[in-house]
């Protein structure tokens, strides 16, 4: 009888343990991450990727030309200054971008906190070696004074013969203010991170080449590189 009682107790205990395990599995949450696979990791957008070396190769045998660069998120990671400006003048909106006080600060010293992009170093060095004339065309508002030109010349080691003062095209509703400057300066290649940069180049008959905007830029949303069929430089987010 004692053996029967012990056997029955063991069966009850086993049932209890099994039930607990089943309940634990039934109540456990779904995995936090679904995981990935090689196909997903290897997936690439079907756009026209190019390297700096390929761009240089495409210009072989061509006489020196005028080339243009946007500034913010193209040659400089300038988000620190924009972040500061927003906190000071309009924490809850983009109104600071219309404030002359912000632009006075941004154009006269705050680019000391901007980080030169490595892709810009490579591109500018390549164009300087070719003897091309370099222009910077920005959508920033113009101010009475500016130190941006000197900052760019120093950051990218641009000889005076190749350098021109920054063109502050400004921002006007329903108007791409850069187009007229690309036409006026006869710019043949224009580099930029925004859609406006690429469309300005196309409208001016120039070759528009996209530089990737860093994912931690304060300028959101991020644009869809390659959306206009333009060339996009690989590894150009930094």
Buried (B, 14 or more C-beta within 10 A) or exposed (E): EEEEEEEEEEEEEEEEEEEEEEEEEEEEEEEEEEEEEEEEEEEEEEBEBBBBEEBBEEBEEEEEBBBBBBBBBBBBBBBBBBEBBBEEBBEEEEEBBEBEEBBBBBBBBBBEBBBBBEBBBBBBBBBBEBEBBBBBBBBBBBBEEBBBBEBBBEBBEBEEEBBBEBBBBBBEEEEBBBBBBBBEBEBBBBBBBBBBBBBBBBBBEBBBBBBBBBEEBBBEEBBEBBEBEBBBBEEBBE
